[in-house]
Structure formats: C-alpha cells, structure tokens
Amino acid sequence: MRHLTLTLTLATLLGSTLSSQAEDVSYKEFKAWQVSCSQTRACTMRQFLSDNPLSGFELQRSGKPEAPVVLVVSPRDNAVTEAEGAPEVSIAVDGAEPLTLKGPSVTADAGTYAFTLNGDFIGNGLIDSLKNGTTATITMTRGGQTAKGDLPLSGAAASLLFIDEYQDRIDHVDALSARGDKAPNPPLPISDIATIAELPEAIRPHFAEGGDCADTDPTMFNGNALSHQLDENTTIYITPCGSSGAYNVPYAAYVDSFGMIAPLAFPTMVDGAPSATSQAFNLDYDWKKKSFSSFFKGRGIGDCGTYSQWRLAEGAMGPQLVLVEESFRDCPEQFSETDEIDPGSWPKTWPVK
C-alpha cells in the first residue's frame, strides 16, 4: 500500500482496478492476456473470452523452485462441469496432436465451474507450444456434455517471459520460456497459504466453529494469506479472519516463536489513548521491510476512515507490532469527483503532538 504518498481523485478510484495495476510492476497486459504476480512471486496469466464456448483460461505458477504449472479452463456452459462422470480435457495447438488429460490430472470444481489441470506441462512441451503457437483448441468433456473452444495465443510468449523475469528464472533450468543451465534459485522466506489446512495445527481452531475467525470464507485464503519465516525459530502467519464487508476485509496475524504460537496484536488509538485490536482491515504486508499497513474505509470510495502503519519489532516475549502512524478522517456529507483523497493529509491520531 502507498496511501500516504498517493493523492487520488474520485474518478481515479472508481477506475483504479486496471489503472493502478497497469502502473504496477507486478501486473502487465500482453494483447488479451492479463498477468499478475504477488510478492511471494506466485504468478497467473489469464485470458477471458466472449462469444466462445471457452469462457476463461489461466496458467498459474508459484514462485517456489521447480514449481509445477497448473492450468484452469472454464467452459461457458456450466452443464459441462456439473455433469456426472470423469472429466477429460484435451489441448491441441495449431492442429497438432492433442495433449489429453484425464483421471487424477483433471479436477472438476462445480463451485467455480472450472476444470483444474495438473501435469508436467513444461516437460511434455505444452508450454513451448503455447509460446510458439497461434491458436489452442481446448475440448472439455464430462458425462454426455462437451464444450470446445479456441484460445488465441497472441501475447502468450511475452506473458510467459514476464513470469520468468518476475520469478527470477531467466536462464535457469526451471524457467517457463527462457530456460538455461543455471540451477533453480533457493526459495524465498515467504510462502502463500492456499487453505486453512496449511496453517499450523495450533492456529486452525481459530477457524473452527466458535473461533474468532469461524466465519472466514475459505476461498479468501488463496492469494490473501501467507507465511514469512523470519529466522530458523520464528515464523509469522497472516490470514483473512472473519466475515468480509462490502469493502473491508478483516485479517489476523500470528507468530510462531520457538514453537509457541500466539496472535499478534495491532496497536491502535482509542479516545486519545493507546489500545490494541486482534484484527486489522484490508491488511498489507511488506516482507522485506517487515511492515504492515491497513486502510479501514468508512465508505467504499475511500474518502474517510482509518489508515494505520505498523512495524515488526523484537519484544521481550518475541516479535510484536509497533504503531508507526495512524490517521483518521470522518466521512464528509458530500464528495465531489474533483476532491482529492490523501490519507497522508488526514489528522494524525498517532504520533500525538
């Protein structure tokens, strides 16, 4: 987050999804492809199609050394994913012999109306075919239902190269496109957490019935939760926690220090005095700086609310958060499109002058 340095107009905010991403080094567009990456170096290249039996295609790869490629294909007709029987997906590039996937290589998810494909897509040559091809014909079959659509591949080569560059795999043996002789890089100290089951056993009860995070939508984890190993004895975990509102998502953080796991408290100011809370909203974490920021929006356009920054420090009982800055603005009765939104200029509740 960069709320303290950005000054935005309402018009910018209303169109911020693409405009802010387009300026972000972790997001690029190549023809019809959209490529986005996280600070864990997990990347996704996706394309959405209209007037096509194929509504979407995604290529996903984590930032871990030699990470496998996962493909997600979505038919426009939900009847294909909802049908009974074993699913099968084939991919043929420019009329060549198709790669057919079935059995454990294909998972049908009726909840997302998509097929998830797993396999050695680098080793079997599919990635090279996508990079060098013009059109991929994808056929999805389940039960008596079939969907067949064409995927334009213009821009795929540039998208794959961008992922290699962002994941620092250029000239490495585990690159998607720009493969070389270098050994894979060592893993980063941060990792994505895709499911509650990946959390340490001592944290999971928070998400069980009666726990403080019991109402968390499990799908929120994918892309919104991570762990950071600070050293060989200390790891922090950051996760969504509880029901999300229209524009505010609650988060919790936990620290595992020498096998002892405890929630991290977020210091805050209440009525001019120090306090603390177990959750922060719309939380952002910069693992390199070990800093957190939160922007609780008073309303959707973000012209009011509370903006907070914390840093991770070593306390007497292990890592804890220190409040660096907090600013607050009440929601004005009226707002104009020409008004500027700059939380950095809002009245400071901390530090107290």
C-alpha positions, 0 to 999 in steps of 0.5 A: 500500500502507498496511501500516504504518498498517493493523492487520488481523485474520485474518478481515479478510484472508481477506475483504479482496478486496471489503472493502478495495476497497469502502473504496477510492476507486478501486473502487465497486459500482453494483447488479451492476456492479463498477468499478475504476480504477488510478492511471494512471486506466485504468478497467473496469466489469464485470458477471458473470452466472449462469444466462445464456448471457452469462457476463461483460461489461466496458467498459474505458477508459484514462485517456489523452485521447480514449481509445477504449472497448473492450468484452469479452463472454464467452459461457458456452459456450466452443464459441462462441469456439473455433469456426472462422470470423469472429466477429460480435457484435451489441448491441441495447438495449431492442429497438432496432436492433442495433449489429453488429460484425464483421471487424477490430472483433471479436477472438476470444481462445480463451485467455480465451474472450472476444470483444474489441470495438473501435469508436467506441462513444461516437460511434455512441451505444452508450454513451448507450444503455447509460446510458439503457437497461434491458436489452442483448441481446448475440448472439455468433456464430462458425462454426455456434455462437451464444450470446445473452444479456441484460445488465441495465443497472441501475447502468450510468449511475452506473458510467459517471459514476464513470469520468468523475469518476475520469478527470477528464472531467466536462464535457469533450468526451471524457467517457463520460456527462457530456460538455461543451465543455471540451477533453480534459485533457493526459495524465498522466506515467504510462502502463500497459504492456499487453505486453512489446512496449511496453517499450523495445527495450533492456529486452525481452531481459530477457524473452527466453529466458535473461533474468532475467525469461524466465519472466514470464507475459505476461498479468501485464503488463496492469494490473501494469506501467507507465511514469512519465516523470519529466522530458523525459530520464528515464523509469522502467519497472516490470514483473512479472519472473519466475515468480509464487508462490502469493502473491508476485509478483516485479517489476523496475524500470528507468530510462531516463536520457538514453537509457541504460537500466539496472535499478534496484536495491532496497536491502535488509538482509542479516545486519545489513548493507546489500545490494541485490536486482534484484527486489522482491515484490508491488511498489507504486508511488506516482507522485506521491510517487515511492515504492515499497513491497513486502510479501514474505509468508512465508505467504499470510495475511500474518502474517510476512515482509518489508515494505520502503519505498523512495524515488526519489532523484537519484544521481550516475549518475541516479535510484536507490532509497533504503531508507526502512524495512524490517521483518521478522517470522518466521512464528509456529507458530500464528495465531489469527483474533483476532491482529492483523497490523501490519507497522508493529509488526514489528522494524525491520531498517532504520533500525538503532538 
